[in-house]
Amino acid sequence: MHRKSVLHQLRNLLPADGLANVDEAKHIAERQADLLLHLLKRAELDARDVTASVITEQYLKYLEMLDLLNLDVAGEYLVMAATLLLIKSFAMLPHPELADTEEAEELKRDLVERLLEYQRYREAADKLASRAILGRDVFTTPGEPVPVDENARQFTATIFDLVEAMGAVLKRVADKTPRGIVLRDIPVAECIPRILSALDGVARIEFTALFDDASDRSIVIATFMALLELIRRREVRAFQEARFGPIYLERATAPSADAPA
């Protein structure tokens, strides 16, 4: 397929106003942008550097992890991956087709502009969400001590943080697993009691401690999926004390009201 037709299709596929299912397109666009911003922050790069090779490489590695974990959302990130790869190809190779080159640059500018706009939106939303309840909803009398939030210096681990940590665990297990071993099909539900038991009676455990006794990839993946379910049900909280630092797990103070019994 000619590059120009590929560029045209990518421009049509990038989420924009006026799509048939606006809500779905918006959510997919936000997840793609969240991943890009996560990778940029980790690499200490600006949003304008979104097409840097290191970002493209990390983005593709993340897709590989999603596929390995059999997460259904992997397909949502493919259009962005194709966009990054195509922009990278124009940056690395000489192309005599001037019109194609100009359109690729326009695609890059469009991507950067959308990412910067979303970054501003996220920063404003995060700032609003991080405002302490005190001062927004509560007033104290003069001289009354201000309550201290014990979690004020903690960062909630994102799905991107968890998937990256999972990648390191899987690599460690793969290095220890004998070749030719038959992988088992382990129900996720069987792993949930083990996770909760590991958290009983302790303030917290490190994420990697869940997999200390894991003998093969099957149980690692099943345990990870069980953890995601517990986090979704708000029975377990995953957090970091430093951005991109070790991930810790703790029992939530109270299960979510809509959590399954």
C-alpha positions as CSV (number, residue, x, y, z in Angstrom):
1,M,0.0,0.0,0.0
2,H,1.3,3.5,-0.9
3,R,2.5,5.5,2.1
4,K,0.1,8.4,1.2
5,S,-2.9,6.1,1.5
6,V,-1.6,4.8,4.8
7,L,-1.2,8.3,6.1
8,H,-4.7,9.1,5.0
9,Q,-6.1,6.1,6.8
10,L,-4.2,6.8,10.0
11,R,-5.5,10.4,10.0
12,N,-9.0,9.1,9.7
13,L,-8.4,6.5,12.5
14,L,-7.0,9.0,15.0
15,P,-9.8,9.8,17.5
16,A,-11.5,13.1,16.7
17,D,-14.7,14.9,17.1
18,G,-17.6,13.6,14.9
19,L,-16.8,9.9,15.1
20,A,-19.8,7.6,15.2
21,N,-19.3,6.5,18.7
22,V,-17.9,9.6,20.4
23,D,-17.7,8.2,23.9
24,E,-15.9,5.0,22.9
25,A,-13.5,7.0,20.7
26,K,-12.8,9.4,23.5
27,H,-12.0,6.7,26.0
28,I,-9.7,4.9,23.6
29,A,-7.9,8.2,22.8
30,E,-7.5,8.9,26.5
31,R,-6.0,5.5,27.2
32,Q,-3.5,6.0,24.3
33,A,-2.6,9.5,25.6
34,D,-2.3,8.2,29.2
35,L,0.2,5.6,28.1
36,L,2.2,8.1,26.0
37,L,2.4,10.6,28.9
38,H,3.4,7.8,31.2
39,L,6.3,6.8,28.9
40,L,7.3,10.4,28.4
41,K,7.4,11.1,32.1
42,R,9.4,7.9,32.8
43,A,11.9,8.9,30.1
44,E,11.9,12.5,31.4
45,L,10.9,13.8,28.0
46,D,8.5,16.6,26.9
47,A,5.3,15.8,25.1
48,R,6.8,17.3,22.0
49,D,9.3,14.4,22.0
50,V,6.5,11.9,21.7
51,T,7.9,10.5,18.4
52,A,11.4,9.8,19.9
53,S,12.6,6.3,19.2
54,V,12.7,5.4,22.9
55,I,9.0,6.2,23.2
56,T,8.1,4.1,20.2
57,E,10.2,1.2,21.4
58,Q,8.6,1.3,24.9
59,Y,5.2,1.7,23.5
60,L,5.7,-1.5,21.4
61,K,7.0,-3.4,24.4
62,Y,3.9,-2.4,26.3
63,L,1.8,-3.8,23.5
64,E,3.7,-7.1,23.7
65,M,3.0,-7.3,27.4
66,L,-0.7,-6.7,26.9
67,D,-0.7,-9.5,24.3
68,L,1.2,-11.8,26.6
69,L,-1.3,-11.2,29.4
70,N,-4.2,-11.8,27.0
71,L,-5.7,-8.4,27.9
72,D,-8.5,-7.6,25.4
73,V,-7.5,-3.9,25.3
74,A,-4.3,-4.4,23.3
75,G,-6.0,-3.7,20.0
76,E,-7.0,-0.2,21.1
77,Y,-3.3,0.8,21.0
78,L,-2.5,-0.5,17.6
79,V,-3.4,2.6,15.6
80,M,-1.2,4.8,17.7
81,A,1.6,2.2,17.4
82,A,1.3,2.3,13.6
83,T,1.3,6.1,13.7
84,L,4.5,6.3,15.7
85,L,6.2,3.7,13.5
86,L,5.2,5.5,10.3
87,I,6.4,8.9,11.6
88,K,9.6,7.3,12.7
89,S,10.2,5.7,9.3
90,F,9.9,9.2,7.6
91,A,12.3,10.6,10.2
92,M,14.9,7.9,9.5
93,L,14.7,7.4,5.8
94,P,15.0,9.9,2.9
95,H,11.7,10.1,0.9
96,P,11.6,11.9,-2.4
97,E,7.8,12.2,-2.2
98,L,7.6,15.7,-0.7
99,A,3.8,15.6,-0.3
100,D,4.1,12.4,1.8
101,T,6.8,14.0,3.9
102,E,4.7,17.1,4.5
103,E,1.7,15.0,5.4
104,A,3.8,12.9,7.9
105,E,5.0,16.2,9.5
106,E,1.4,17.3,9.7
107,L,0.4,14.0,11.3
108,K,3.2,14.5,13.9
109,R,2.1,18.1,14.7
110,D,-1.5,16.9,15.1
111,L,-0.4,14.2,17.5
112,V,1.7,16.5,19.5
113,E,-1.0,19.2,19.7
114,R,-3.6,16.6,20.9
115,L,-1.2,15.2,23.4
116,L,-0.3,18.7,24.8
117,E,-4.0,19.5,25.1
118,Y,-4.8,16.3,26.9
119,Q,-1.8,16.8,29.2
120,R,-3.1,20.2,30.2
121,Y,-6.5,18.7,30.9
122,R,-5.0,15.8,33.0
123,E,-2.8,18.1,35.0
124,A,-5.8,20.4,35.8
125,A,-7.9,17.4,36.8
126,D,-5.1,15.8,38.9
127,K,-4.5,19.2,40.7
128,L,-8.2,19.4,41.5
129,A,-8.4,15.8,42.7
130,S,-5.3,16.2,44.9
131,R,-6.7,19.1,46.8
132,A,-7.1,18.2,50.4
133,I,-10.6,17.8,51.7
134,L,-9.6,20.3,54.4
135,G,-10.0,23.8,53.0
136,R,-12.3,22.6,50.2
137,D,-15.1,21.2,52.3
138,V,-14.0,21.6,56.0
139,F,-13.3,24.7,58.1
140,T,-11.2,24.6,61.3
141,T,-11.2,27.0,64.2
142,P,-8.1,29.1,64.8
143,G,-5.4,27.0,66.6
144,E,-7.0,23.7,65.7
145,P,-4.4,21.2,64.4
146,V,-4.7,20.4,60.7
147,P,-5.3,16.7,60.1
148,V,-2.4,15.0,58.3
149,D,-3.2,12.7,55.4
150,E,-1.0,9.6,55.8
151,N,-1.3,8.8,52.1
152,A,-0.4,12.4,50.9
153,R,3.1,11.3,49.8
154,Q,1.9,8.1,48.1
155,F,1.2,7.7,44.4
156,T,-1.5,5.3,43.2
157,A,0.1,2.8,40.8
158,T,-1.4,2.9,37.4
159,I,-2.2,0.0,35.1
160,F,0.9,1.0,33.2
161,D,3.1,0.8,36.3
162,L,1.6,-2.6,37.1
163,V,2.1,-4.0,33.6
164,E,5.7,-2.8,33.5
165,A,6.4,-4.4,36.9
166,M,4.7,-7.6,35.6
167,G,7.1,-7.6,32.7
168,A,10.1,-7.7,35.0
169,V,8.5,-10.6,37.0
170,L,7.8,-12.6,33.8
171,K,11.4,-12.2,32.6
172,R,12.7,-13.4,35.9
173,V,10.4,-16.5,35.9
174,A,11.2,-17.2,32.2
175,D,14.9,-17.3,33.1
176,K,14.2,-19.9,35.7
177,T,11.7,-22.0,33.8
178,P,13.1,-25.1,32.1
179,R,12.5,-25.2,28.4
180,G,9.7,-27.4,27.1
181,I,7.6,-27.1,30.3
182,V,3.9,-27.4,29.7
183,L,2.0,-24.3,30.8
184,R,-1.1,-24.9,33.0
185,D,-4.5,-23.3,32.8
186,I,-5.0,-21.8,36.2
187,P,-8.3,-20.2,37.2
188,V,-7.9,-16.6,38.3
189,A,-10.4,-17.2,41.2
190,E,-8.0,-19.7,42.8
191,C,-5.4,-17.0,43.2
192,I,-7.6,-14.4,44.9
193,P,-7.6,-16.1,48.4
194,R,-3.8,-16.5,48.2
195,I,-3.3,-12.8,47.6
196,L,-5.7,-11.8,50.4
197,S,-4.0,-14.2,52.7
198,A,-0.6,-12.7,51.9
199,L,-1.9,-9.3,52.9
200,D,-3.6,-10.4,56.2
201,G,-1.8,-9.3,59.3
202,V,0.7,-7.1,57.5
203,A,0.7,-3.4,56.7
204,R,1.8,-3.9,53.2
205,I,3.9,-6.2,50.9
206,E,6.0,-5.4,47.8
207,F,4.4,-6.3,44.5
208,T,7.2,-8.7,43.5
209,A,6.7,-10.6,46.8
210,L,3.5,-12.1,45.4
211,F,5.5,-14.0,42.9
212,D,8.4,-15.2,45.0
213,D,7.1,-18.8,45.0
214,A,5.8,-18.7,41.4
215,S,7.2,-21.7,39.5
216,D,6.0,-20.9,36.0
217,R,4.4,-18.2,33.8
218,S,0.9,-19.6,34.1
219,I,0.6,-19.0,37.8
220,V,2.3,-15.6,37.5
221,I,-0.2,-14.4,34.9
222,A,-3.2,-15.9,36.8
223,T,-2.0,-14.2,40.0
224,F,-1.6,-10.8,38.2
225,M,-5.1,-11.1,36.7
226,A,-6.4,-11.9,40.2
227,L,-4.6,-8.8,41.6
228,L,-6.2,-6.6,38.9
229,E,-9.6,-7.9,39.9
230,L,-9.0,-7.2,43.6
231,I,-7.9,-3.7,42.7
232,R,-11.0,-3.2,40.5
233,R,-13.1,-4.3,43.5
234,R,-11.2,-1.9,45.7
235,E,-10.2,-4.7,48.1
236,V,-6.5,-4.1,47.5
237,R,-4.6,-0.9,46.9
238,A,-1.4,-0.6,44.8
239,F,0.8,2.4,45.4
240,Q,4.3,3.8,45.2
241,E,6.2,6.0,47.6
242,A,8.1,7.5,44.8
243,R,7.0,8.0,41.2
244,F,8.2,4.9,39.2
245,G,9.5,3.4,42.4
246,P,8.7,-0.1,43.9
247,I,5.0,-0.9,44.0
248,Y,3.5,-1.9,47.3
249,L,0.2,-3.6,48.0
250,E,-2.1,-3.2,51.0
251,R,-5.6,-4.2,52.0
252,A,-8.1,-1.4,51.3
253,T,-9.7,0.1,54.4
254,A,-13.1,-1.1,53.2
255,P,-14.2,-3.1,50.1
256,S,-16.2,-1.2,47.5
257,A,-19.9,-1.2,48.0
258,D,-20.4,-2.7,44.5
259,A,-17.7,-5.3,44.9
260,P,-19.0,-8.8,44.3
261,A,-19.5,-11.0,47.3
